[in-house]
Amino acid sequence: MAQSHFKIGTSKINEMKISGTSTFHDWTMKTAVFSGKATFNTGAENQITKLSAIAFNLPVLTLKSGQKKLDKNAYKALRTDQFKEILYKQVSAEVMSVNNSKFHIKTAGKLTIAGVTKDAVIDLYCFINKDGSISCDGNYPINMSDYNVTAPIFMGGVMKTGDAIKLEFSFLFEKS
């Protein structure tokens, strides 16, 4: 069993996005600008046997929706003047199952948004690529109010965003 250290590379598949609803339409903010690292243990036949560590940091101001007012209100709600990043750091992980060479890994860790840190259980779905890199994707539902984030309101209160949002991600980890 080999233990290897990885970092999120510069692949075009790397993406993080936050999506939610509003009284008018659904919205999405996304970025390819973030960093992260992981330590995987691998066995024979391209098996992930353990995830020893994973962490990522997302600079909030890199999230873009394509609508400047939405971005501005989201940054204000996330208090980016004080808190520049969304952070996740794994505390434990368990390889749950394998289906067609895709590994389901349940991670438990600490997610920090707008300066508030909460326990988070995030499911990863990973596979080992032919070049030895590891691709992972997943999502995590969040209530903004759990992190003391007030859902943004636009146009004098006519448009309101919902409290529930979803953090979605695709990472390509390359050996570091």
TISEFI-189846 format. One record per residue (C-alpha): residue in one letter; x negated, y negated, z negated. Coordinates in nm, 3 decimals, padded with zeros to 5 digits. Example, Ala and Ser with C-alpha at 12.3 -4.5 7.8 and 13.67 -1.06 7.14 Angstrom:
// TISEFI-189846
+---------+---------+---------+---------+
! residuo !    east !   north !      up !
+---------+---------+---------+---------+
!       a ! -01.230 !  00.450 ! -00.780 !
!       s ! -01.367 !  00.106 ! -00.714 !
+---------+---------+---------+---------+
//
This chain:
// TISEFI-189846
+---------+---------+---------+---------+
! residuo !    east !   north !      up !
+---------+---------+---------+---------+
!       m !  00.000 !  00.000 !  00.000 !
!       a ! -00.152 ! -00.331 !  00.111 !
!       q ! -00.080 ! -00.669 ! -00.042 !
!       s ! -00.107 ! -00.965 !  00.193 !
!       h ! -00.061 ! -01.339 !  00.153 !
!       f !  00.145 ! -01.527 !  00.410 !
!       k !  00.239 ! -01.885 !  00.486 !
!       i !  00.515 ! -02.030 !  00.698 !
!       g !  00.358 ! -02.097 !  01.034 !
!       t !  00.441 ! -02.338 !  01.313 !
!       s !  00.673 ! -02.111 !  01.511 !
!       k !  00.975 ! -02.261 !  01.683 !
!       i !  01.199 ! -02.013 !  01.501 !
!       n !  01.126 ! -02.182 !  01.167 !
!       e !  01.433 ! -02.379 !  01.067 !
!       m !  01.619 ! -02.483 !  00.756 !
!       k !  01.962 ! -02.635 !  00.767 !
!       i !  02.230 ! -02.751 !  00.531 !
!       s !  02.589 ! -02.744 !  00.651 !
!       g !  02.922 ! -02.842 !  00.503 !
!       t !  03.268 ! -02.976 !  00.571 !
!       s !  03.439 ! -03.314 !  00.558 !
!       t !  03.789 ! -03.449 !  00.601 !
!       f !  03.713 ! -03.508 !  00.973 !
!       h !  03.466 ! -03.244 !  01.089 !
!       d !  03.199 ! -02.998 !  00.985 !
!       w !  02.845 ! -03.132 !  00.965 !
!       t !  02.492 ! -02.990 !  00.978 !
!       m !  02.153 ! -03.134 !  00.893 !
!       k !  01.844 ! -02.942 !  00.999 !
!       t !  01.467 ! -02.953 !  01.006 !
!       a !  01.166 ! -02.752 !  01.115 !
!       v !  00.938 ! -02.949 !  00.880 !
!       f !  00.887 ! -02.753 !  00.558 !
!       s !  00.628 ! -02.529 !  00.399 !
!       g !  00.623 ! -02.204 !  00.213 !
!       k !  00.422 ! -01.902 !  00.117 !
!       a !  00.485 ! -01.541 !  00.026 !
!       t !  00.304 ! -01.230 ! -00.088 !
!       f !  00.434 ! -00.905 !  00.060 !
!       n !  00.325 ! -00.549 ! -00.012 !
!       t !  00.350 ! -00.326 !  00.292 !
!       g !  00.321 !  00.047 !  00.332 !
!       a !  00.287 !  00.295 !  00.614 !
!       e !  00.505 !  00.261 !  00.923 !
!       n !  00.565 ! -00.115 !  00.881 !
!       q !  00.753 ! -00.082 !  00.554 !
!       i !  00.794 ! -00.377 !  00.317 !
!       t !  00.763 ! -00.216 ! -00.025 !
!       k !  00.756 ! -00.527 ! -00.244 !
!       l !  00.787 ! -00.905 ! -00.233 !
!       s !  00.554 ! -01.027 ! -00.507 !
!       a !  00.607 ! -01.400 ! -00.454 !
!       i !  00.790 ! -01.645 ! -00.232 !
!       a !  00.823 ! -02.022 ! -00.254 !
!       f !  00.923 ! -02.302 ! -00.020 !
!       n !  00.949 ! -02.677 ! -00.029 !
!       l !  01.171 ! -02.881 !  00.198 !
!       p !  01.105 ! -03.256 !  00.231 !
!       v !  01.463 ! -03.389 !  00.219 !
!       l !  01.398 ! -03.689 !  00.445 !
!       t !  01.312 ! -03.451 !  00.731 !
!       l !  01.671 ! -03.321 !  00.738 !
!       k !  01.855 ! -03.482 !  01.030 !
!       s !  02.213 ! -03.456 !  01.155 !
!       g !  02.185 ! -03.676 !  01.461 !
!       q !  02.412 ! -03.930 !  01.289 !
!       k !  02.218 ! -04.201 !  01.106 !
!       k !  02.504 ! -04.296 !  00.870 !
!       l !  02.556 ! -03.935 !  00.765 !
!       d !  02.183 ! -03.894 !  00.705 !
!       k !  02.166 ! -04.216 !  00.502 !
!       n !  02.461 ! -04.116 !  00.282 !
!       a !  02.321 ! -03.765 !  00.233 !
!       y !  01.980 ! -03.904 !  00.131 !
!       k !  02.151 ! -04.139 ! -00.115 !
!       a !  02.357 ! -03.853 ! -00.264 !
!       l !  02.041 ! -03.641 ! -00.299 !
!       r !  01.865 ! -03.937 ! -00.467 !
!       t !  01.566 ! -03.922 ! -00.234 !
!       d !  01.430 ! -04.241 ! -00.388 !
!       q !  01.342 ! -04.020 ! -00.690 !
!       f !  01.346 ! -03.661 ! -00.561 !
!       k !  01.173 ! -03.602 ! -00.230 !
!       e !  01.197 ! -03.222 ! -00.200 !
!       i !  01.422 ! -02.921 ! -00.235 !
!       l !  01.215 ! -02.644 ! -00.395 !
!       y !  01.255 ! -02.270 ! -00.446 !
!       k !  01.024 ! -02.041 ! -00.642 !
!       q !  01.087 ! -01.671 ! -00.684 !
!       v !  01.084 ! -01.517 ! -01.031 !
!       s !  01.159 ! -01.157 ! -00.924 !
!       a !  01.256 ! -00.961 ! -00.615 !
!       e !  01.380 ! -00.618 ! -00.520 !
!       v !  01.373 ! -00.447 ! -00.182 !
!       m !  01.734 ! -00.330 ! -00.160 !
!       s !  01.772 ! -00.144 !  00.168 !
!       v !  01.644 ! -00.092 !  00.518 !
!       n !  01.862 ! -00.093 !  00.828 !
!       n !  01.702 ! -00.064 !  01.174 !
!       s !  01.365 ! -00.183 !  01.040 !
!       k !  01.526 ! -00.490 !  00.877 !
!       f !  01.463 ! -00.511 !  00.504 !
!       h !  01.721 ! -00.659 !  00.265 !
!       i !  01.534 ! -00.823 ! -00.023 !
!       k !  01.721 ! -00.974 ! -00.317 !
!       t !  01.521 ! -01.255 ! -00.477 !
!       a !  01.593 ! -01.426 ! -00.807 !
!       g !  01.430 ! -01.760 ! -00.865 !
!       k !  01.461 ! -02.128 ! -00.944 !
!       l !  01.615 ! -02.369 ! -00.692 !
!       t !  01.560 ! -02.741 ! -00.749 !
!       i !  01.781 ! -02.998 ! -00.577 !
!       a !  01.787 ! -03.369 ! -00.669 !
!       g !  01.574 ! -03.297 ! -00.975 !
!       v !  01.809 ! -03.030 ! -01.116 !
!       t !  01.677 ! -02.674 ! -01.141 !
!       k !  01.915 ! -02.378 ! -01.148 !
!       d !  01.883 ! -02.001 ! -01.124 !
!       a !  01.946 ! -01.878 ! -00.770 !
!       v !  01.976 ! -01.529 ! -00.624 !
!       i !  01.891 ! -01.551 ! -00.255 !
!       d !  01.914 ! -01.258 ! -00.014 !
!       l !  01.643 ! -01.233 !  00.251 !
!       y !  01.661 ! -01.018 !  00.562 !
!       c !  01.308 ! -00.952 !  00.686 !
!       f !  01.124 ! -00.744 !  00.941 !
!       i !  00.760 ! -00.694 !  01.032 !
!       n !  00.671 ! -00.810 !  01.383 !
!       k !  00.426 ! -00.625 !  01.609 !
!       d !  00.156 ! -00.887 !  01.537 !
!       g !  00.187 ! -00.829 !  01.159 !
!       s !  00.378 ! -01.150 !  01.091 !
!       i !  00.704 ! -01.121 !  00.895 !
!       s !  01.031 ! -01.284 !  01.001 !
!       c !  01.291 ! -01.361 !  00.733 !
!       d !  01.630 ! -01.524 !  00.743 !
!       g !  01.921 ! -01.577 !  00.510 !
!       n !  02.156 ! -01.826 !  00.356 !
!       y !  02.267 ! -01.944 !  00.015 !
!       p !  02.597 ! -02.112 ! -00.079 !
!       i !  02.567 ! -02.415 ! -00.307 !
!       n !  02.811 ! -02.642 ! -00.485 !
!       m !  02.659 ! -02.990 ! -00.482 !
!       s !  02.819 ! -03.067 ! -00.819 !
!       d !  02.613 ! -02.786 ! -00.978 !
!       y !  02.306 ! -03.001 ! -00.904 !
!       n !  02.467 ! -03.329 ! -01.015 !
!       v !  02.498 ! -03.437 ! -00.651 !
!       t !  02.812 ! -03.635 ! -00.575 !
!       a !  02.954 ! -03.538 ! -00.238 !
!       p !  02.902 ! -03.829 !  00.003 !
!       i !  03.198 ! -04.054 !  00.091 !
!       f !  03.211 ! -04.257 !  00.414 !
!       m !  03.419 ! -04.532 !  00.568 !
!       g !  03.547 ! -04.675 !  00.241 !
!       g !  03.660 ! -04.337 !  00.111 !
!       v !  03.850 ! -04.228 !  00.423 !
!       m !  03.597 ! -03.953 !  00.500 !
!       k !  03.483 ! -03.725 !  00.219 !
!       t !  03.251 ! -03.429 !  00.233 !
!       g !  03.334 ! -03.107 !  00.053 !
!       d !  03.143 ! -02.995 ! -00.256 !
!       a !  03.048 ! -02.657 ! -00.105 !
!       i !  02.749 ! -02.648 !  00.129 !
!       k !  02.533 ! -02.372 !  00.271 !
!       l !  02.153 ! -02.361 !  00.291 !
!       e !  02.046 ! -02.148 !  00.589 !
!       f !  01.693 ! -02.061 !  00.692 !
!       s !  01.474 ! -01.872 !  00.937 !
!       f !  01.106 ! -01.831 !  00.849 !
!       l !  00.813 ! -01.676 !  01.032 !
!       f !  00.543 ! -01.587 !  00.780 !
!       e !  00.192 ! -01.555 !  00.923 !
!       k ! -00.102 ! -01.404 !  00.735 !
!       s ! -00.299 ! -01.675 !  00.556 !
+---------+---------+---------+---------+
//
